[in-house]
Amino acid sequence: MLQMRRSRGAFSGFLLMLLGLWGALIPFVGPYFNFAYTPDKAWTYNTGRLWLELLPGAAVFLGGFLLVIARSRHIAMFGALLAAAAGAWFTLGPVLSPLWNHHVPMGGSPAGNTVYMRIMEQLGFFTALGVVIVFVAAVALGRVASVPSGIREIEEIPETTVPADTVPVETIRDERVRDDTVRNETDRGETVRSEETRPVHTRLLPRRKTEDTTQTVG
């Protein structure tokens, strides 16, 4: 009931692992190719990146890993829900962070020089990344939940039913005895018929020879 094939969540889990790595590492390696949030320096750590990118990225990676290795429905569903919650935090975290950070966003601001780059950074770091993670996790959760539960009923074989390939020994013996009896009766019948169809002089010949022999001796 609780078991499933590993392949049901393997592909979704692999995608979630890649997305989790992207979300956790892009703030540290993005400045190398001018794709960053402030502070736009590679491998710069701060509290905002910890709460809004590192921890949710690790949670998404862990959820995807559980989906890849899970053989139980409970573990796979937990991994999918964990990844979905972390993906939602990628989208909502920058919006809600000013509520406890003195009205200042914790994640910084896009560091692009053009409006197009700032939009792409906003989508790639938080908003679109979180939406994609939630979508993949929801697909994985649906596949796991659609596994049929329960055990199929096994049809009981009636006790009086005898398999076709097994015949009791006594039955075989009885049939052999009947065959022998029928053969003996058939042989006797053929013998009687042959005696009846034999010519009369042929059947009485031995008796006449016996009488002639007796007369000669006398």
C-alpha positions as CSV (number, residue, x, y, z in Angstrom):
1,M,0.0,0.0,0.0
2,L,2.8,2.4,0.9
3,Q,5.4,1.3,-1.6
4,M,5.9,2.8,-5.1
5,R,8.4,2.6,-7.9
6,R,11.3,4.9,-7.6
7,S,10.9,6.2,-11.2
8,R,7.6,8.0,-10.3
9,G,9.4,10.8,-8.6
10,A,13.0,10.5,-10.0
11,F,12.7,13.0,-12.8
12,S,10.9,15.7,-10.8
13,G,13.3,15.2,-8.0
14,F,16.3,15.7,-10.3
15,L,14.8,18.9,-11.6
16,L,14.2,20.2,-8.1
17,M,17.7,19.4,-7.1
18,L,19.0,21.5,-10.0
19,L,16.6,24.4,-9.2
20,G,17.7,24.2,-5.5
21,L,21.3,24.5,-6.5
22,W,20.6,27.4,-8.7
23,G,18.7,29.3,-6.0
24,A,21.3,28.7,-3.4
25,L,24.4,29.4,-5.5
26,I,23.3,32.1,-8.0
27,P,23.8,35.0,-5.5
28,F,27.4,34.0,-5.0
29,V,28.4,33.2,-8.6
30,G,26.1,35.5,-10.5
31,P,28.4,38.5,-10.2
32,Y,30.9,36.7,-12.4
33,F,28.6,37.2,-15.5
34,N,26.9,40.5,-14.4
35,F,23.8,38.8,-13.0
36,A,23.5,39.7,-9.4
37,Y,21.7,41.4,-6.5
38,T,23.4,43.9,-4.2
39,P,26.0,43.6,-2.9
40,D,27.1,42.6,-6.4
41,K,30.4,40.8,-5.4
42,A,31.0,37.1,-5.8
43,W,30.9,34.9,-2.6
44,T,29.6,37.7,-0.4
45,Y,27.5,36.4,2.5
46,N,24.9,38.3,4.5
47,T,21.8,37.4,6.6
48,G,19.4,38.2,3.8
49,R,21.0,35.7,1.5
50,L,20.9,33.1,4.3
51,W,17.2,33.4,4.9
52,L,16.0,34.1,1.4
53,E,18.3,32.0,-0.8
54,L,20.6,29.6,1.0
55,L,18.1,27.9,3.3
56,P,15.2,27.7,0.8
57,G,17.7,26.4,-1.9
58,A,18.9,23.7,0.5
59,A,15.3,22.8,1.3
60,V,14.4,22.4,-2.4
61,F,17.6,20.3,-3.0
62,L,16.7,18.1,0.0
63,G,13.1,17.7,-1.2
64,G,14.3,16.7,-4.7
65,F,16.8,14.3,-3.2
66,L,14.1,12.6,-1.2
67,L,12.0,12.2,-4.3
68,V,14.8,10.6,-6.2
69,I,15.6,8.0,-3.6
70,A,12.1,7.4,-2.1
71,R,10.4,4.0,-2.3
72,S,7.8,5.0,0.2
73,R,4.8,7.3,-0.6
74,H,5.2,9.1,2.8
75,I,8.9,10.0,2.1
76,A,8.2,11.1,-1.5
77,M,5.2,13.2,-0.4
78,F,7.2,14.8,2.3
79,G,10.0,15.7,-0.1
80,A,7.5,17.2,-2.6
81,L,5.8,19.3,0.1
82,L,9.1,20.5,1.4
83,A,10.2,21.6,-2.0
84,A,6.9,23.3,-2.7
85,A,7.1,25.2,0.6
86,A,10.6,26.3,-0.1
87,G,9.6,27.4,-3.7
88,A,6.8,29.5,-2.2
89,W,9.3,31.1,0.1
90,F,11.5,32.1,-2.8
91,T,8.6,34.0,-4.2
92,L,7.1,35.5,-1.0
93,G,10.3,36.0,1.0
94,P,11.5,39.2,-0.6
95,V,7.9,40.6,-0.4
96,L,7.4,39.8,3.3
97,S,11.0,40.5,4.5
98,P,10.4,44.2,5.0
99,L,7.8,43.4,7.7
100,W,10.5,42.3,10.1
101,N,13.5,44.2,8.7
102,H,12.4,47.8,9.4
103,H,10.7,48.1,6.0
104,V,13.9,47.3,4.1
105,P,14.0,44.3,1.8
106,M,16.6,41.8,3.1
107,G,17.6,40.4,-0.3
108,G,18.9,43.7,-1.7
109,S,18.0,45.0,-5.1
110,P,18.8,44.0,-8.7
111,A,22.2,45.3,-9.8
112,G,21.6,45.3,-13.6
113,N,22.3,48.4,-15.6
114,T,19.1,48.1,-17.7
115,V,15.5,47.6,-17.0
116,Y,15.5,44.3,-18.9
117,M,18.4,42.9,-16.8
118,R,16.8,44.0,-13.5
119,I,13.6,42.2,-14.5
120,M,15.5,39.1,-15.4
121,E,17.4,39.2,-12.1
122,Q,14.2,39.6,-10.2
123,L,12.6,36.6,-12.0
124,G,15.8,34.5,-11.9
125,F,16.6,35.0,-8.3
126,F,13.2,34.9,-6.7
127,T,9.8,35.2,-8.4
128,A,10.0,32.9,-11.4
129,L,12.3,30.5,-9.6
130,G,9.8,30.0,-6.8
131,V,6.9,29.6,-9.3
132,V,8.8,26.9,-11.3
133,I,9.8,25.1,-8.1
134,V,6.2,25.0,-6.8
135,F,4.9,23.8,-10.2
136,V,7.5,20.9,-10.4
137,A,6.8,19.9,-6.8
138,A,3.1,19.9,-7.4
139,V,3.5,17.6,-10.4
140,A,5.7,15.3,-8.4
141,L,3.1,15.3,-5.5
142,G,0.3,14.5,-7.9
143,R,2.2,11.5,-9.4
144,V,3.0,10.2,-6.0
145,A,-0.5,10.6,-4.7
146,S,-2.0,8.8,-7.8
147,V,-0.3,5.5,-6.9
148,P,-3.2,3.0,-6.4
149,S,-3.4,2.0,-2.8
150,G,-4.5,-1.3,-1.3
151,I,-3.8,-4.9,-2.2
152,R,-5.6,-6.7,-5.0
153,E,-8.0,-9.4,-3.8
154,I,-6.8,-13.0,-4.5
155,E,-9.4,-15.4,-5.8
156,E,-9.8,-18.4,-3.5
157,I,-9.7,-21.8,-5.2
158,P,-12.5,-24.1,-4.0
159,E,-11.4,-27.1,-2.0
160,T,-13.3,-29.6,-4.2
161,T,-11.5,-28.4,-7.4
162,V,-8.7,-30.8,-8.5
163,P,-6.1,-29.5,-10.9
164,A,-6.2,-31.0,-14.4
165,D,-2.6,-32.2,-14.3
166,T,-3.0,-34.2,-11.0
167,V,-5.0,-37.4,-11.0
168,P,-5.3,-39.6,-7.9
169,V,-3.3,-42.8,-8.0
170,E,-6.4,-44.9,-7.0
171,T,-8.3,-43.6,-10.0
172,I,-5.5,-44.6,-12.3
173,R,-5.4,-48.1,-10.8
174,D,-9.1,-48.5,-11.2
175,E,-9.0,-47.4,-14.8
176,R,-6.2,-49.9,-15.5
177,V,-8.1,-52.7,-13.8
178,R,-11.2,-51.8,-15.9
179,D,-9.1,-51.8,-19.1
180,D,-7.6,-55.2,-18.3
181,T,-11.1,-56.6,-17.6
182,V,-12.5,-55.2,-20.8
183,R,-9.6,-56.6,-22.7
184,N,-10.0,-60.1,-21.1
185,E,-13.7,-60.1,-21.9
186,T,-13.0,-59.0,-25.5
187,D,-10.5,-61.8,-25.9
188,R,-12.9,-64.4,-24.5
189,G,-15.7,-63.1,-26.8
190,E,-13.4,-63.4,-29.8
191,T,-12.4,-66.9,-28.8
192,V,-16.0,-68.0,-28.5
193,R,-16.9,-66.4,-31.9
194,S,-14.0,-68.2,-33.5
195,E,-15.1,-71.5,-32.1
196,E,-18.6,-71.0,-33.4
197,T,-17.6,-70.0,-36.8
198,R,-15.2,-73.0,-37.2
199,P,-16.6,-75.8,-39.6
200,V,-18.2,-78.8,-37.9
201,H,-15.9,-81.4,-39.4
202,T,-12.9,-79.4,-38.2
203,R,-14.2,-79.2,-34.7
204,L,-15.1,-83.0,-34.5
205,L,-12.0,-84.2,-36.2
206,P,-10.0,-84.8,-33.1
207,R,-12.8,-86.8,-31.5
208,R,-13.1,-89.2,-34.6
209,K,-9.3,-89.8,-34.5
210,T,-9.5,-90.8,-30.9
211,E,-12.4,-93.3,-31.6
212,D,-10.5,-94.9,-34.6
213,T,-7.4,-95.3,-32.5
214,T,-9.4,-97.0,-29.8
215,Q,-10.9,-99.5,-32.3
216,T,-7.5,-100.3,-33.7
217,V,-6.0,-101.1,-30.3
218,G,-9.0,-103.3,-29.4
